[in-house]
């Protein structure tokens, strides 16, 4: 190489692999914590050195040329081997330490995760946790999260997915509401009740049931009510105030049920096609994730009943 020294060349090549992963100069620069201008300059220097375009740039997108794709494909395994060796040496020490950035749904984080986090932090005092509590699905890699807790049936192919716990969908109401309006004995009875639900566009919702004793017996019920909101804790609070019968994931209603503030109804029926039936731990795919992330993932699974 005439212009780039060999030690500098490794930086340029690695940055090209990050660009291939992020598909954006801005996101790649953020990932490496450098300016976009500095990142762009590195790629230009690399292209000058090899004498061929490696990146095709437009105002809206960035993609590698065939030469760039070939180079990145040949670089991935060597860099993965280097990373694996580095982390293996780093993890020879016994301490578990570092920052873990987590994103989790509001209800699960507030009612289930936060009450037990102190237990983990006392066991691993050198670990720090940064928790973003949000129902919005955020891209893990682009926003720098190590772990995402997701209540979903649609798992991204780019992440490692570990089962955390199973969930059920419940119908609940306050004692005051049931005393005033009666207890539904059959799903069809819901047509005369005030129901609290997640909005699905402007259409009134249709809840789908199957009989637990006879799963072939399924039916759809159109429901209506005074409130629809996209947050399960808001629906739970509306049910607690006596506003109606709420459809909720079990982790959002569990405490209120245990304390006798809410009661389950229609327990002989199973609600289907509403919420996912499992909560997952998602991690970005890397050859060797930080030890603290692995330890926390295993701890979560043990804490919520599923061991690896």
Secondary structure, 3 states (H helix, E strand, C coil): CCCCCHHHHHHHHHHHHHHHHHCCHHHHHHHHCCCHHHHHHHHHHHHHHHCCCCEEECCCCEEECHHHHHHHHHHHHHHHHHHHHHHHHHCCCCCCCEEEEEEECHHHHHHHHHHHHHHHHHHCCCEEEEEEECCCCCCCCCCCCCEEEEECCCCCCCEEEEEEEECCEEEEECHHHHHHHCCCCCHHHHHHCEEEECCCCCCCCEEEEEECCCCCCEEEEECEEEEECCCHHHHHHHHHCCCCEEEEEHHHHHHHHHCCCCEECCCCEEEECCCCCEEEEEEECCCCCCHHHHHHHHHHHHHCCCCC
